Amino acid sequence: MMPPDLQAAWDRVQGKLLFPTGSRTHPYYISTPCWIQSSAGIRALYLLCHTLNRLGFEAYITHNPHGSFHAPWTNPELKAPMLQKHHAEEHFQRGLTPILLYTEVVSGNPLQAPVVARWVMNFPGLLGGDTGYDPTELCFGYCRELAGAAGHPDQVLHMPTVDTRIFYPSDETRERKGCSFFAAKYQTVHGGELLPITKDCVEITRQLPDSPTTAEVADLLRRSEVFYTYENTALATEAVLCGCPAVFLPNPHLTEIIARNELGPEGYAWGAEPAELERAQATLAQGAINYLKTYEIFHQQLQNFIDITQTRAAATPYAAMLKMDSWPYLPPPRKPWYVNQPYRTWKEIRRSGRKLKRWFSRRFGQGEVSRKPR
């Protein structure tokens, strides 16, 4: 039995130990394309990985075939490491059942993971993937509408993905001129035709040689009088944060606004009627406030996501490793030349130093260094 004062000091320090806790939390493998800054969906996946790692969980990125192989594998600014074979082998040996997170564009369970979580970021089947999901999958919607479409209206994980250091309102004295619009998937995936209202507007494109950078998009939105979009996109939220009303142009592929419940109607217009546009213009400030509130809501939803997925993984045995066609190879950092040398005496170290000096002299043309007798 410890004395009371020693017991109190002992208890206080337990939460501040520098040694690993040895916790058996189950790892997360997040299936995603390569890093693309302009894609809000991809940003959300990498930010989720980063956030889970910061909270003390193990989370890794594993690439699916839907991304560009010319893009960077990951973002070095985020704590989102690539899953490698030795990671998976270690988890298998320790009996830690992984939780594999797919989005709605991935069909089935290609990696044959024992526990599958599905993050539905758009309406099922709209951009590919299945229209329904296996009953054993843990489905979460990016917003309440998508969670309902996936059959789990209470399992929402709405992550704020807009960088408010880049997208912010302009000086009120700055004059706004013209308009801008976005119609990437509307044109390339669905083959839609542009409406006359966007004929004289500046088109915002992505992943093209002349596409604007993120900073250039923010500057354009701070200069535009109105932003039009033919599809659901985070650019609408970025426009509102830059003080520019966002107008959704209804079409057969855009029948409702995603995240209306989380972001509210303020700052956004459904259709280009003058009264609707005027209402959106007058409520821009509240629209920005609504977005900033989502940070608090996200952390509550994230805890629910963690509780549900960890509980399922704890109850699921890890019988067989993942079925990966190929594992990414990231070479380990090279050790200094002297680390693996079995030196036993100071004489051997000096002799090696003389050999290295002669090699440098021959390599860089400083002449032969005479050998001293041993």
C-alpha positions in Angstrom: 0.0 0.0 0.0 1.4 3.4 -1.1 1.3 6.4 1.2 -1.6 8.8 0.2 0.7 11.5 -1.1 2.8 9.1 -3.2 -0.4 7.5 -4.6 -1.8 10.9 -5.6 1.5 11.9 -7.3 1.6 8.5 -9.1 -2.0 8.9 -10.4 -1.3 12.4 -11.7 1.6 11.4 -13.8 0.0 8.4 -15.5 -1.7 10.6 -18.1 1.5 12.3 -18.9 3.8 9.3 -19.5 6.1 9.5 -22.6 6.0 5.8 -23.1 3.6 4.0 -25.5 0.3 3.1 -23.8 0.1 -0.3 -25.5 -3.6 0.3 -26.5 -5.2 -2.2 -28.8 -7.2 0.2 -30.9 -8.0 -1.2 -34.3 -6.3 0.6 -37.3 -8.1 2.4 -40.1 -7.2 1.8 -43.8 -8.7 4.6 -45.9 -9.1 3.9 -49.6 -8.7 7.0 -51.7 -7.3 8.3 -54.9 -4.0 10.2 -55.0 -3.9 13.6 -53.3 -5.7 16.3 -55.4 -6.0 19.7 -53.6 -8.9 20.8 -55.7 -11.1 17.8 -54.8 -13.1 18.3 -51.6 -13.9 14.6 -51.4 -10.2 13.6 -51.5 -9.4 16.3 -49.1 -12.0 14.9 -46.6 -10.4 11.4 -46.8 -6.9 12.6 -46.1 -8.1 15.0 -43.4 -9.9 12.2 -41.7 -6.7 10.1 -41.7 -4.8 13.0 -40.4 -7.3 13.7 -37.6 -7.5 10.1 -36.5 -3.7 9.9 -36.2 -3.7 13.1 -34.2 -6.2 11.6 -31.8 -3.9 8.7 -31.2 -5.4 6.1 -33.5 -3.5 4.3 -36.3 -4.8 5.4 -39.8 -3.3 4.8 -43.2 -4.0 5.8 -46.8 -4.4 3.0 -49.4 -4.9 4.0 -53.0 -7.8 2.8 -55.1 -7.6 2.8 -58.9 -9.9 5.8 -59.4 -7.2 8.5 -59.0 -4.6 10.0 -61.2 -1.2 8.3 -61.0 0.4 11.6 -62.0 -0.8 13.2 -58.8 1.3 13.1 -55.5 0.7 10.0 -53.5 -0.1 11.9 -50.4 0.2 15.4 -48.8 3.4 15.7 -46.8 1.8 18.4 -44.6 -0.8 15.9 -43.3 -0.2 13.0 -41.0 -1.6 10.5 -43.5 1.0 7.8 -44.2 0.7 5.2 -46.9 -0.2 1.7 -45.9 2.7 -0.7 -46.6 2.9 -4.4 -46.3 4.8 -4.5 -43.1 2.0 -2.4 -41.4 -0.6 -4.9 -42.5 1.5 -7.9 -41.4 2.1 -6.3 -38.0 -1.6 -5.7 -37.5 -2.4 -9.3 -38.6 0.1 -10.8 -36.2 -1.2 -8.7 -33.3 -4.8 -9.6 -34.1 -5.9 -6.0 -34.7 -8.8 -6.2 -37.1 -8.5 -3.3 -39.6 -11.4 -1.0 -40.5 -11.4 -0.3 -44.2 -13.1 2.9 -45.3 -14.5 3.1 -48.9 -16.4 5.8 -50.5 -19.6 5.3 -52.6 -17.6 5.2 -55.9 -15.9 1.9 -55.0 -18.0 -1.2 -55.7 -18.1 -4.0 -53.2 -15.2 -4.9 -51.0 -12.3 -5.3 -53.4 -9.7 -5.7 -50.6 -11.9 -8.3 -48.8 -11.5 -6.5 -45.5 -13.2 -8.1 -42.4 -14.8 -4.8 -41.4 -16.0 -2.3 -44.0 -17.1 1.3 -43.4 -18.7 3.2 -46.2 -18.5 7.1 -46.4 -21.2 8.1 -48.9 -20.1 11.5 -50.2 -22.6 11.8 -53.1 -25.8 10.1 -54.1 -25.2 6.3 -54.5 -24.5 5.4 -58.2 -24.5 9.0 -59.4 -20.7 9.0 -60.1 -20.2 5.3 -60.2 -20.2 2.5 -57.7 -23.1 0.6 -56.3 -26.6 1.9 -55.7 -27.0 -0.2 -52.6 -24.6 -1.6 -50.0 -24.1 -4.9 -48.1 -26.1 -4.9 -44.8 -22.9 -5.8 -42.9 -21.2 -2.5 -44.0 -21.2 0.5 -41.6 -22.5 3.3 -43.7 -22.0 7.0 -42.9 -23.3 9.9 -45.0 -21.4 13.1 -45.6 -24.6 14.9 -44.7 -28.0 13.9 -43.5 -29.5 13.6 -47.0 -26.8 11.2 -48.0 -26.9 9.2 -44.8 -30.7 8.7 -45.5 -30.0 7.7 -49.1 -27.5 5.0 -47.7 -30.2 3.8 -45.2 -28.6 5.1 -42.0 -30.0 8.6 -41.5 -28.5 9.0 -38.0 -24.9 8.1 -39.0 -23.6 11.4 -40.4 -19.9 12.4 -40.7 -19.8 15.9 -42.1 -16.2 17.1 -42.3 -15.4 20.8 -43.0 -12.9 20.7 -45.9 -12.6 24.4 -46.9 -9.4 26.1 -45.9 -10.5 29.4 -44.3 -6.9 30.7 -44.5 -7.4 30.9 -48.3 -11.2 31.4 -48.7 -12.3 34.5 -46.8 -14.3 37.7 -47.6 -12.6 40.6 -49.5 -12.4 44.2 -48.5 -15.8 45.7 -48.7 -14.4 48.6 -50.8 -13.3 46.2 -53.6 -15.6 46.3 -56.6 -17.0 43.0 -57.9 -17.4 42.4 -61.6 -18.6 39.5 -63.7 -19.5 36.0 -62.7 -17.9 32.5 -62.6 -19.2 29.0 -62.9 -18.3 25.3 -62.4 -19.6 22.4 -64.5 -16.8 19.8 -64.5 -18.7 16.5 -63.9 -21.8 17.9 -65.4 -20.0 18.1 -68.8 -17.4 15.3 -68.6 -19.5 12.6 -66.8 -23.0 13.4 -67.8 -22.4 15.2 -71.1 -24.6 18.2 -70.1 -24.9 21.4 -72.1 -24.2 24.8 -70.6 -27.1 27.3 -70.1 -27.0 30.8 -71.7 -26.8 32.4 -68.3 -23.2 31.3 -67.9 -22.1 32.1 -71.5 -20.1 35.2 -70.5 -18.8 33.8 -67.1 -15.4 32.6 -66.3 -15.3 28.8 -66.0 -13.4 27.3 -63.1 -11.7 24.0 -64.2 -9.7 21.4 -62.4 -6.7 19.2 -63.3 -6.2 20.8 -66.7 -2.9 22.5 -67.8 -4.5 26.0 -67.6 -6.6 25.3 -64.5 -6.3 28.0 -61.8 -4.5 27.3 -58.5 -6.5 27.3 -55.2 -5.3 30.8 -54.4 -6.4 32.0 -57.9 -9.8 30.4 -57.4 -10.2 32.3 -54.1 -9.2 35.6 -55.7 -11.7 35.0 -58.5 -14.5 34.3 -56.1 -13.7 37.5 -54.2 -14.0 39.4 -57.5 -17.1 37.8 -58.8 -20.6 39.1 -58.3 -22.1 35.6 -58.4 -21.0 32.0 -58.7 -23.1 29.5 -60.7 -22.7 25.7 -60.4 -24.3 22.9 -62.4 -23.5 20.3 -59.6 -22.9 19.9 -55.9 -19.5 21.2 -55.1 -17.5 22.6 -52.3 -16.8 25.6 -54.5 -20.3 26.8 -53.5 -19.2 27.0 -49.8 -15.9 28.6 -50.8 -17.8 31.2 -52.8 -20.0 32.0 -49.8 -17.0 32.3 -47.5 -15.5 34.8 -50.1 -18.7 36.9 -49.9 -20.1 35.7 -53.3 -23.6 34.2 -53.5 -23.7 30.7 -54.9 -26.4 29.8 -57.4 -27.3 26.1 -58.0 -28.7 25.6 -61.5 -31.2 22.7 -61.4 -30.8 20.0 -64.1 -31.5 16.3 -64.4 -28.3 15.5 -62.5 -28.8 18.2 -59.8 -32.1 17.7 -58.0 -31.2 18.9 -54.5 -28.3 20.5 -52.6 -26.0 18.3 -50.6 -25.5 19.4 -46.9 -28.5 21.7 -46.9 -29.3 20.5 -43.3 -25.7 21.2 -42.1 -25.0 24.5 -44.0 -28.5 26.0 -44.2 -30.0 27.9 -47.1 -28.3 31.2 -46.3 -25.9 32.4 -49.0 -27.2 29.8 -51.5 -29.8 30.2 -54.3 -31.8 27.4 -55.9 -32.2 28.7 -59.5 -31.4 32.1 -60.9 -34.6 33.9 -60.2 -33.9 37.5 -59.1 -35.8 37.1 -55.7 -33.8 34.0 -54.9 -30.5 35.6 -55.8 -31.4 38.7 -53.7 -32.2 36.5 -50.7 -28.8 34.7 -51.0 -27.0 38.0 -51.3 -28.6 39.3 -48.2 -27.8 36.3 -46.1 -24.1 35.7 -47.0 -22.8 36.5 -43.5 -25.1 33.9 -41.9 -24.1 31.4 -44.5 -20.4 31.8 -43.5 -21.4 31.5 -39.8 -23.3 28.3 -40.5 -20.1 26.7 -42.1 -17.9 27.7 -39.2 -20.4 25.9 -36.8 -19.8 22.6 -38.6 -16.3 22.3 -36.9 -18.0 21.7 -33.5 -20.5 19.3 -34.9 -17.9 17.3 -36.8 -16.0 16.4 -33.6 -19.2 15.0 -32.1 -19.9 13.0 -35.2 -16.4 11.8 -35.4 -16.6 10.3 -31.9 -19.8 8.5 -32.9 -17.9 7.1 -36.0 -15.0 5.9 -33.8 -17.3 4.2 -31.3 -19.3 2.4 -33.9 -16.3 1.2 -36.0 -14.1 0.2 -33.1 -16.9 -1.8 -31.5 -17.5 -3.7 -34.7 -13.8 -4.4 -35.2 -13.4 -5.6 -31.6 -16.1 -8.2 -32.3 -14.7 -9.3 -35.7 -11.8 -11.8 -35.9 -9.0 -11.1 -38.3 -8.8 -14.5 -40.1 -6.9 -13.5 -43.3 -4.9 -10.6 -44.5 -6.1 -8.1 -47.1 -6.0 -9.1 -50.7 -3.7 -6.4 -52.2 -2.6 -6.9 -55.8 0.5 -4.9 -55.1 1.9 -3.0 -52.1 3.4 0.4 -52.5 7.2 0.4 -51.9 8.6 3.4 -50.1 12.3 2.8 -49.6 13.5 3.3 -46.0 15.8 6.2 -45.2 19.4 5.3 -45.9 21.7 5.0 -42.9 25.1 6.7 -42.8 27.9 4.6 -44.3 29.5 3.9 -40.9 26.4 2.5 -39.1 26.7 -1.1 -40.3 30.5 -1.3 -40.0 31.6 -3.8 -37.3 34.3 -1.6 -35.8 35.9 -3.1 -32.7 38.9 -0.9 -32.1 39.9 2.7 -32.5 42.7 1.5 -34.8 40.2 0.1 -37.3 38.2 3.4 -37.2 41.4 5.4 -38.0 42.3 3.0 -40.8 38.9 3.3 -42.4 39.2 7.1 -42.2 42.4 7.0 -44.2 40.7 4.8 -46.8 37.9 7.3 -47.1 40.3 10.2 -47.4 42.2 8.4 -50.3 38.9 7.7 -52.0 37.9 11.4 -51.9 41.3 12.4 -53.2 41.0 10.1 -56.2 37.4 11.0 -56.8 37.8 14.8 -56.8 41.2 14.9 -58.5 43.3 16.1 -55.6 46.0 13.6 -56.3 47.0 10.4 -54.5 47.5 10.6 -50.8 50.7 8.7 -49.7 50.1 5.8 -47.5 51.7 5.8 -44.1 53.3 2.6 -42.9 51.2 0.7 -40.5 
